[in-house]
Amino acid sequence: MHIEERWPCAACHNKRTVRFGTDIEYCFNCGHKWPRLSARSVFSEAELRRLTIYRRAVRGGFYTDDLPAVAAV
């Protein structure tokens, strides 16, 4: 048993859930139970390929959060 605060309940959206083993999630708030999904099942194969390409582009410096310098007028 492992208490999680990052996977909200699908029924009531409460963040405190518990994981039993590797396959069942349970909500402390409403009692809803659901099978635990693996991270790979959340995205389609095409989305995973796109995410991989995007991550490589960020690491390569093609995308950044830095704003370009603005010339003074």
C-alpha positions in Angstrom: 0.0 0.0 0.0 1.3 3.4 -1.0 -0.4 6.8 -0.4 -0.2 9.1 -3.5 -1.0 12.8 -3.7 -0.3 13.2 -7.4 -2.9 11.0 -9.2 -6.4 12.5 -8.5 -9.5 10.4 -8.3 -11.3 10.0 -11.6 -14.7 10.3 -9.8 -14.3 13.2 -7.3 -10.8 14.6 -8.3 -9.5 14.3 -4.7 -5.7 14.2 -4.9 -5.2 11.7 -2.0 -5.4 8.2 -3.2 -3.8 5.0 -2.2 -2.1 2.4 -4.5 -2.5 -1.3 -3.6 0.3 -3.2 -5.2 0.9 -2.2 -8.8 -2.5 -2.5 -10.3 -5.3 -0.8 -8.1 -5.9 2.8 -7.1 -8.4 3.7 -4.3 -9.8 7.1 -3.3 -9.9 7.9 0.4 -12.7 10.5 -0.3 -15.3 8.7 -2.2 -14.1 5.1 -2.2 -13.8 4.8 -6.0 -11.5 2.1 -7.2 -9.8 1.9 -10.6 -7.0 0.0 -12.3 -3.7 1.7 -12.4 -2.7 2.7 -15.9 0.9 2.7 -16.9 2.4 5.9 -18.1 2.9 4.6 -21.6 -0.9 3.9 -22.0 -1.7 7.6 -21.5 -0.2 8.6 -24.8 -0.6 7.1 -28.3 2.4 5.9 -30.2 2.3 9.0 -32.4 2.1 11.3 -29.4 5.1 9.5 -27.8 7.2 10.0 -31.0 6.3 13.7 -31.1 7.1 14.1 -27.4 10.5 12.4 -28.0 11.3 14.7 -30.9 10.2 17.8 -28.9 12.4 16.8 -25.9 15.4 16.4 -28.3 14.8 19.8 -29.8 14.6 21.4 -26.3 17.9 19.8 -25.3 19.5 20.9 -28.6 18.6 24.5 -27.9 15.9 25.0 -30.6 13.3 25.9 -28.0 13.9 27.9 -24.9 12.1 29.9 -22.3 14.6 32.8 -22.6 13.2 35.9 -24.2 15.2 37.5 -26.9 16.9 40.8 -26.1 15.0 43.9 -27.3 17.0 46.7 -28.7 16.6 50.1 -27.0 14.8 52.7 -29.1 
